Amino acid sequence: MYEIVIETHFSAAHAVRGYKGKCENTHGHNFKVEVYARGEQLDSIGMLFDFKDLKAATKEVIGRLDHQYINEIPPFDKELNTTAELLAFWICTEVRKIVKSEFAEVFKVRVWEAPSYAATYQI
């Protein structure tokens, strides 16, 4: 099995609904996002998937969140809370819709809120 990963960043504010503590207040993060793709086979030139295409798809998705108040962005306005776990789930789901490859599938996203705190969603 082959695996690739890209890393990118975005900045945004959020408030975790239902949390009893400081994080229920509006606050911001410089999020780091890692997106992983895997596959059993490489293409004719020995690549699983082009890093720049995976990064572009990820930037398209997180561009909807960058420099925004996430609580106002669907589906985080009503359906999903703004936890790192649900951000990882949503980013993974949205990037998978964009990345179409004969060889690779996006299967994992890790969202870092701070250098020592991250949440991962994996299919």
SVG drawing of the C-alpha trace seen along z (x, -y; Angstrom):
<svg xmlns="http://www.w3.org/2000/svg" viewBox="-29 -36 37 39">
<polyline fill="none" stroke="black" stroke-width="0.4" points="0.0,0.0 1.3,-3.4 0.4,-6.6 1.0,-10.3 0.2,-13.3 0.0,-17.0 0.0,-19.7 -1.6,-23.1 -2.9,-25.8 -5.8,-28.1 -6.9,-30.6 -10.4,-30.9 -12.5,-31.5 -15.1,-29.3 -17.0,-28.6 -17.7,-25.0 -21.4,-24.8 -22.3,-22.9 -18.7,-22.9 -18.4,-24.0 -15.2,-26.0 -13.2,-28.6 -13.7,-27.0 -17.4,-27.8 -16.4,-31.4 -15.4,-32.7 -11.7,-32.1 -9.4,-31.5 -6.7,-29.1 -4.1,-28.8 -5.2,-25.3 -2.8,-22.9 -4.5,-20.3 -3.0,-17.0 -4.7,-15.1 -3.7,-11.5 -4.4,-9.5 -3.5,-5.8 -3.6,-3.2 -2.3,0.2 -1.0,-0.8 1.1,-3.6 0.4,-5.3 2.6,-4.8 5.3,-7.2 5.4,-5.8 3.1,-8.3 0.1,-7.5 -1.4,-11.0 0.1,-14.4 0.9,-16.3 -0.1,-19.6 -3.5,-18.3 -4.2,-17.0 -3.1,-20.3 -5.3,-22.2 -8.4,-20.2 -7.7,-20.6 -7.2,-24.4 -10.5,-24.6 -12.3,-23.0 -10.5,-24.9 -10.8,-28.1 -14.5,-28.1 -13.3,-28.3 -10.2,-30.5 -10.5,-33.8 -14.2,-33.0 -16.3,-32.4 -16.8,-28.7 -20.1,-28.7 -21.7,-30.7 -20.6,-28.3 -22.9,-25.4 -23.0,-22.7 -21.3,-24.1 -24.1,-26.7 -26.7,-24.1 -25.8,-20.4 -22.2,-20.0 -20.4,-21.4 -17.1,-23.1 -14.9,-20.5 -11.6,-19.5 -13.0,-16.0 -15.9,-17.2 -13.8,-19.6 -11.5,-16.6 -14.6,-14.6 -16.0,-17.4 -12.7,-18.2 -12.2,-14.5 -15.7,-14.2 -15.4,-17.3 -11.9,-16.6 -13.0,-13.1 -15.7,-14.6 -13.1,-16.5 -10.3,-14.0 -11.0,-11.5 -8.3,-9.0 -8.0,-5.6 -5.2,-4.8 -5.7,-6.9 -8.4,-7.5 -8.4,-10.2 -8.8,-8.2 -7.6,-10.3 -7.6,-14.0 -5.8,-15.3 -6.7,-18.8 -4.3,-20.5 -5.7,-23.3 -2.4,-23.9 1.1,-22.3 0.2,-19.7 -3.6,-19.1 -5.0,-17.3 -8.0,-15.2 -8.1,-12.7 -10.9,-11.3 -10.1,-8.1 -12.4,-6.1"/>
</svg>
